[in-house]
Amino acid sequence: MPTHYELFIGGEFVGHQSQERFPAVNPYNREEWASIPQASKDQVADAISAARSAFETNWSRTSGAERARLMHKLADLLAADADRMGHLESTDNGKIIRETRSQMLFAARQYRFFAGYADKLWGKVIPLDARDVLDYAVREPLGVAVLITAWNSPMGLLSNKLAPALAAGNCVVVKPSEHASATTLEFARFVEQAGFPPGVVNVVTGDKRTGEALLDSGRIDRVSFTGSPAVGREIAANAGQRLVPATLELGGKSPNIIFDDADLQKAIVGALAGIFAASGQTCIAGSRLLVQRPIYEQVIDQLVERARKIRLGDPTDRTTEMGTAANEPQFKRILGSIEHAKAEGAQLATGGKAAAGGDLAKGFFIEPTIFIDVRNEMAIAQEEVFGPVLSIIPFDTEEEAIEIGNSTKYGLAAGIWTTNLNRAMRVSRGVRAGTVWVNTYRAVAVQAPFGGFKDSGFGRERGEIALDEFTNTKNVMIDFSDEERDPFAIKA
């Protein structure tokens, strides 16, 4: 029998007999394994009310030390259950357990990191020209934040948002993707077990209707969204109409640049990690591989050979190296992008179709795919595929590499492979991307800020700067002089 999940509102798991529901389908075998509730408008309103009440009556007055204690407890619970949670996430979205388990531990690390800031949100005393005026600025929580996550890394993406939101003293309503909701609902159990006051964290699931109800409520103070640029634009427009601040972490078409002086063994591994890890279903995927001409053919030969040896299989098997597309719509979109690239004239070097044979035929598997001699103006080099599809583009000069790298609407990440320190500095300055890796790729740290330029979104997650997304600055000015003032002139 499929696992039956309920919404988490006001500290309780809630639902009713007539609750609309939808299936969670395992992308490995296409079997229904869980039943997820579709939140109604009334339930969304209840979740926002619960968050608002918790903020105004409790959480905003809770000391930083207490918030930190609860966050550490939350991290402990998640880390202790990382194996089971990783297995659930792999079952839900087809990502291999070697990564999902590590993402649980990364998320736990992030809650601990921001717990350390909960009692250290210090203000500043600001020296003014007037000696008899005390001026200081303090940071205060916003109130109720809506956190909307994507299906590719539910727990990792949630920690990017929830950890700084809680540390800063906000209450939240979380909406995971309808394509991967289970681990977020499981995580709500940890919130309950850790002892958070009812309403501080709420989880409502469902399709676009749930998101629209949250944004249309007019009762939220911040929205943080991870997902596609198309949906990001809708959210930004909605938030703009209501003057609600938004953080948007959107797509990418990241250039991974290999110069002819690179450590080629490391660069090849970095190129593989950049596109075939997580089946390419990551916003930071190095989907455009730019290779300097003297080593172009050599890089192609090695990558094609390595790609053909990647082990596809059961995502919950620790020997599997690449799992499935996360869901059927994404599976079809990836295959459609591949066919369009072929029609456009991109040369297929390997892959290019759904994987078949044995158990692979049951799931949403796509062969690791490499196109070569790609022109940067082709759709395959400009549009985010979000799948295991690599476009290799040759270049001659450093200036050309920067120009090609920046010639896209996105600006989330970039990779540079070179042993020349001066070149690394020049190119990292020249590339327009929120994250630039040098001699590594797809590496993350809770301390390092993350976010994009251009159509990759705005605002920052992770690192100390993420706290700015969930706080307001209040200035207080105290005049302790005995002088009379002119009531008709501003005092400066």
Secondary structure as UniProt FT lines:
FT   STRAND          3..4
FT   STRAND          7..9
FT   TURN            10..11
FT   STRAND          12..14
FT   TURN            17..18
FT   STRAND          21..26
FT   TURN            27..30
FT   STRAND          31..37
FT   HELIX           41..57
FT   HELIX           59..61
FT   HELIX           64..80
FT   HELIX           82..93
FT   HELIX           97..115
FT   TURN            116..119
FT   STRAND          124..125
FT   TURN            131..132
FT   STRAND          133..141
FT   STRAND          144..148
FT   HELIX           154..167
FT   TURN            168..169
FT   STRAND          171..175
FT   TURN            178..179
FT   HELIX           182..194
FT   TURN            198..199
FT   STRAND          201..203
FT   HELIX           208..216
FT   STRAND          222..226
FT   HELIX           229..241
FT   TURN            242..243
FT   STRAND          246..249
FT   STRAND          255..258
FT   TURN            260..261
FT   HELIX           264..276
FT   HELIX           277..280
FT   TURN            283..284
FT   STRAND          288..292
FT   HELIX           293..295
FT   HELIX           296..307
FT   TURN            308..309
FT   TURN            315..316
FT   TURN            318..319
FT   HELIX           328..344
FT   STRAND          347..350
FT   HELIX           358..362
FT   TURN            363..364
FT   STRAND          369..372
FT   TURN            376..377
FT   HELIX           379..382
FT   STRAND          389..395
FT   HELIX           398..406
FT   STRAND          410..411
FT   STRAND          413..417
FT   HELIX           421..430
FT   STRAND          435..438
FT   TURN            446..447
FT   STRAND          453..454
FT   TURN            455..456
FT   STRAND          457..458
FT   HELIX           464..470
FT   STRAND          471..479
FT   TURN            487..488
//
